[in-house]
């Protein structure tokens, strides 16, 4: 049996529309966050600094170094701020299951995985900046990165910390040298 031309086009449109609707309905998808290459669930093993941690992949003993995207933490040798930032991140994440969210660039020049770290609904990168432990990198010619998804949130968090004199913004004991400048002077 051959369909009349008008019925054929209606049937074709119906099939295409049904396919489009099915791809747009997340509750019909069988994938989970673990299947999403833009996210990964991991357990925090150790904290190396205010912006770097080591995580264990689910069901593995392999450790991966992860650096928080969009931030610059005081070097651990940049006293007292480096130790304070490390301890703050330790208090938040030690032994916790976290979700890593990736952006455009997945690794840095040192082989660390670059990620936004989520503990529940809290973006740890943002929380650390807002509490005054670390700086938001922001967009500038010196920062050549395509990882900019949360730049505005981080900038807002930094402005909040600065206005409330939190951590490195405390006028009684301010951090006078940017972490990147401190590290450059060590070389």
C-alpha positions, 0 to 999 in steps of 0.5 A: 500500500502506498501512502498519498504524498500529503500523508507521507509528509505528515508521517515523516514530520510526526516521526521527526517530532517524536524523536525530537521530543524524546531527546528533550525529555530528561526523565526518559534518559537512562544516563546518570551524572557518572555517565556525563563526561562533564561531571564525575563523583569522587572522594576527597583523599587529601588537601594539598593547598587552598586550591589543590586536592587529591581525589579517589576515583569511585571504586579505585585507589588511583589518586588524581590531583585536582585544581579548583578552576577560576581561583588563585590561592595563597601558596602554602609558604605564603604565611599565614594565608596559605596555611589558613586557606589549606586548613579551610579547604581541609575542613570543608572537604576532608573525606567527602564525596564531591562532584567535579564539574569540568569546563573547556580545558580539563588539565593544566600545565602540571597535569592536574585536572581542572574542575569546579568542585561541588559539595551538595549544592555548594560550589566550593570554588565560590565558597572559598573566595566568598569566605576570603581564603582565596582570590578569584582569577577573573578575566584579564589578558594575563589569564589565558583560559577558556574556563570561564563558566562561573567567572561572574559568580566568583567575582561577586563572591570576591567583592563580598569578601572584600567589602566584609573584610574577610580573610585575606581582605582583613585590613588589620592583616591584609595579604599584600602580594598576589599568590601568583606574584609570590610564586613568581618571586620564588623562582 
